[in-house]
Amino acid sequence: MKDPLKDLNITDLATMEENGDFAIVCLNKQRHSSSSSSSIEEKESNRSEKRRVKPIALDYPKKNGEILSGQYGINLLLFGIALMLGVSYHGYSIKEKHLLSFITTVMLIQLLWMLWYVVRRDRQKNSVPEKDSHAGTRWLRGGLTILALLSLIMDAFRIAVYVGYKECLSPTLGVYPVVHVLHTVSQVYFLWFHIKDVIKTCQTFERFGVIHAVFTNLLLWCNGAMSESQHFLEAHKKRLASLGFINYTGGHDEPHCECAISSCSMFSKSLYYLYPFNIEYHIFVSAMLFVMWKNIGRIIEHQHKREKDGLRVTRLVLGPILGLVALAGTITILVIYIMQVEESLETHRMAISMFYCHGIVMLACMCIAGTLGLILYRLDNRPLDASKNPSRQLDTELLCGSSVGTWLMSWCSVIAAVATHSNPRYRWTILAYSLLLVLEKYIQNLFIIESLYRQQEAVVEAEDQDKEEEEEEEEGGGGGGGGGEGGPSGIFSVSSQVPSCRGIVNQAFTNQENVYVSLNSSRLRNGNVPLCSLNQELQEPPVVPVSQDRAGKPDRRQILRNIAIFLFLCNCSLWLLPAFGCRPQYDNGLEQETFGFTIWTMVLNFAMPLNLFYRMHCVASLFEVFQHV
Amino acid sequence: MKDPLKDLNITDLATMEENGDFAIVCLNKQRHSSSSSSSIEEKESNRSEKRRVKPIALDYPKKNGEILSGQYGINLLLFGIALMLGVSYHGYSIKEKHLLSFITTVMLIQLLWMLWYVVRRDRQKNSVPEKDSHAGTRWLRGGLTILALLSLIMDAFRIAVYVGYKECLSPTLGVYPVVHVLHTVSQVYFLWFHIKDVIKTCQTFERFGVIHAVFTNLLLWCNGAMSESQHFLEAHKKRLASLGFINYTGGHDEPHCECAISSCSMFSKSLYYLYPFNIEYHIFVSAMLFVMWKNIGRIIEHQHKREKDGLRVTRLVLGPILGLVALAGTITILVIYIMQVEESLETHRMAISMFYCHGIVMLACMCIAGTLGLILYRLDNRPLDASKNPSRQLDTELLCGSSVGTWLMSWCSVIAAVATHSNPRYRWTILAYSLLLVLEKYIQNLFIIESLYRQQEAVVEAEDQDKEEEEEEEEGGGGGGGGGEGGPSGIFSVSSQVPSCRGIVNQAFTNQENVYVSLNSSRLRNGNVPLCSLNQELQEPPVVPVSQDRAGKPDRRQILRNIAIFLFLCNCSLWLLPAFGCRPQYDNGLEQETFGFTIWTMVLNFAMPLNLFYRMHCVASLFEVFQHV
């Protein structure tokens, strides 16, 4: 007889394991993988092995492993940032080649680790590794592969530029793109085949490997974001000089010799159109690897995959149409802006006004869409999914964290618009735009996070049915054997109707919102399920086939899907604008008047990369929302 | 018969509640408090109340409440920071009075909320609120009260300065310290009587109130830190001007009229010696309030308070002596530095060299002490405490988070020392000092975090005993009924020796490090404990009286206590130096050469407040370590 008891307590053990109990270092490699075959001899040999190992105390608490490796990663990044600060000063002691050599070394170390990991995994082919099904969905990996391809093209351009100028460039600038190509190719392979792995052996060492990979990618992101802002700032200064505002002589980014091949300038110019993709690629990879790091040593609970829906597109009309209109409008604005902003002072101002008006319309629509979504959720209140999911947890934190950049920028604009003594024509437009920007992110974050955390409809409906049955029963039976055995606090009472095993009903919780408990206790009374699996079910509501339930409420779901697809396309648009150089925050002059050039540039250099990441991250999250709503 | 089953599943329910299930808004106020009395009538009335309430859907998922209020708090802070950036530009549109009016408003709102909270709590006197015993220990609150008193003195000085200059100062500068006095007094009252409260009613509203208080204090911290850095920078420039390095005319911080009372300048000068205390006060309060915010709606598990030890001071010799020597040395260095650095160029350089040499000795000793502590922990490996404790969790994150500032500063110094083309006399001293600083924080963080997470000795020893018994038994019985019932994965097997209820032994976990499980299964076999409480015990190891066990290993514990007290005094010293103006990073010129004045000042303005907070936070954490080791 297949015993339903055998899964009991997996969640408790997972909690123990995750909150900081022992992770055994390499010596005990095969321990976990061997636990799948449960012959007595093996257990005996394991036990004796443990006896031998114990006095050496090679086991190391998980918490320490995390702190050790986390601190290493932070310092790696900070060293890189310190080098970048040195480079950005354009002093005589720290040059770009120093920074690039450091990054190249770091990438090579990551390559070595990945090689080691893959080879070791291949050797352990007989033991199937545990996988976290939530980490790195297929479409996310697909998207990253496309970004990686664009990064490869960028590397090719870089190599071409190096070949052209190799007379006067340091060899590091030639080695760097070659290593980056290797790094990108092998990292994409790693993402496809190993990102879901839950590492159980050599934990402390692997933690260092994975965190090294995380921070290597963060370093590459920082470097990309810095180069990009610097390039943009130089272009901006040149533009101001051409309009006669400032006197600007030469930049720092051009080599001081003739190019040996033709079309050199074509390569170096196109390079900057590929930067945004490269930047997004690295930050997304580092987020995925971070989830892998969080998963090390985790005991995965039973994960019910959300049922796939085959992306039904029926009645998906309004959302996509409005979204495509927004996208088309944005691309038009982008082209006009880039053309007009360099022409004359009058067209320059026209372009800025146009940008802000377009932004106000878009953000207002997005606010309305998000609010509508939240209202729909409030109309159908339900408990949020409480199962452990580091991937989703990280999504939430990144959404709120990366909003900080834009929020700071917006509040600066608001203050500048209110406090300015001059009265530029787009003063109030900027004020409205900035306030809407704050509001839009506020609402959108709420919408996305609630969407990601909501339980599937079917689960809740099944629970509701059970609850109703339960309540009817309870009213008849007057609480069963409840109150009698109340202890000192009386919060927990025991229903003694189940033979040989006891059902526990938490009264405090029942009073509050008793979907789970009553589900279980009603089953208990029906005698279907042995009591001791109650705990298991408490944490994992059963999944009931979904299709028929879903069909019942098509309207609400269709509206939500339309909202998701609309927001998806709007966020794509709002990513496009700054990514391809449409940044009127540099050009409008209002904030510079209030905060001064240095402070305002500093704010923008902080906010812009975060804003770009925020939009891309929203695009990814909204796609997930769209798939599963 | 007192039934041990009644506590089963409290941790599961807590998990469900905390991960994002329903928080009922004000309408259901009394629900929780009434659950302690379990009469049937009450349950019935609760149930019918719930029926009535449900269609209105006033309940709101906890996750959403958190995101809603968290985002509000972040925006409050960012608006304040934007104002500060405006003030620091010294432009003509944003003045200090605007910033202070904003902060005053925010403080007044917090005052109103606290008043409302206290009044409402007083009315509900009959229901005893749940408390989180880990939040805000008594000595921490005591320390904060002292800091608050110093803040009050500072406010008095501020009022005196305002009275002196009131001719030419905005009234806001007079209102601000008065409101701050009110705010400080009532906040200290709140800390003493309500900081441990676990709020269960009006959750969404209370979340806004608490987060508002958190970010008000963060805002006050930012404002203090900014004023302090600006003041320091001005003093530094004046000093450079007096040494003939630069040409500096006048600061921004002096009013442009005569003072009406005598000793005005005494007041305004003493003000800056009180700043450090005020700054620490606000950041600590905001951390404590943050823990209160995390606790809202939480179901507190049974918290076993660590046994008090009465601070035995026997054999506490080496640590305190060495620590006091370090402290005395530091104070000497501080006085000499402040005197010498303004005299001549030669004494200026002498003072800087002296500071770094002193630092190297201290940091090296601290590294050795920390390493010794970690080795002692490795000699006595034990599982870390996994129970939920937001306060400790925050401590860990703040330790690592606030280290980032110093690490960045140190890596910049390292790069500057290596890359510099000139060869100042303290080049290698700075290099050694910076590397040691990185290493010291790395080791100290590991030591403190492991100390905070380690279980009490007694618990583990009791478990070890049980484990040994268990292992002997197991070897005799050959694994019992283990392998037979292995399911698809075979990780869990069921021991069928216990009548009427089944014991589950996780083989994977058993192989790994089976303190908990074997403890339980051995009891099971002895038939002492009914099976279903196994789960409960799994998560909460029993607390055995400690004293006799502790006496057994006096040496190791005494060494650890000596280490803790030594590190405590060292961190006090390292806080004193920068807090009272000993910041040679501004004076040595090495990093300015490599990074330029702007970038290096920016780095220092970021790193210094974090560093000060880090030291203070270490002092608090080490005191806790000292008490409980």
Interface residues (C-beta under 8 A of the other chain):
Chain A: K2 D3 L5 K6 D7 L8 N9 I10 T11 D12 L13 T15 M16 E17 N19 G20 D21 F22 I24 N28 R31 H32 S35 S36 S37 S38 S39 I40 K43 E44 N46 R47 K50 A57 D59 Y60 P61 K62 K63 N64 I67 L68 G70 Q71 I74 N75 L78 F79 I81 A82 L83 L85 G86 S88 Y89 G91 Y92 S93 I94 H98 I299 R378 L379 N381 P383 L384 D385 A386 S387 K388 T396 C400 S403 V404 W407 L408 W411 C412 V414 I415 A416 A419 T420 H421 V438 Y442 N445 L446 I449 E450 Y453 E471 E475 G478 G479 G482 G483 E485 G486 G487 S489 G490 I491 F492 S493 V494 S500 C501 R502 I504 N506 Q507 A508 F509 N511 Q512 E513 Y516 V517 L531 C532 L534 N535 L538 Q539 E593 T594 F595 G596 T598 I599 M602 V603
Chain B: K2 D3 L5 K6 D7 L8 N9 I10 T11 D12 L13 T15 M16 E17 E18 N19 G20 D21 F22 I24 R31 H32 S34 S35 S36 S37 S38 S39 I40 K43 N46 R47 K50 A57 D59 Y60 P61 K62 K63 N64 I67 L68 G70 Q71 I74 N75 L78 F79 I81 A82 L83 L85 G86 S88 Y89 G91 Y92 S93 I94 H98 I299 R378 L379 N381 P383 L384 D385 A386 S387 K388 T396 C400 S403 V404 W407 L408 W411 C412 V414 I415 A416 A419 T420 H421 V438 Y442 N445 L446 I449 E450 Y453 E471 E474 G478 G479 G482 G483 E485 G486 G487 S489 G490 I491 F492 S493 V494 S500 C501 R502 I504 N506 Q507 A508 F509 N511 Q512 E513 Y516 V517 L531 C532 L534 N535 L538 Q539 E593 T594 F595 G596 T598 I599 M602 V603
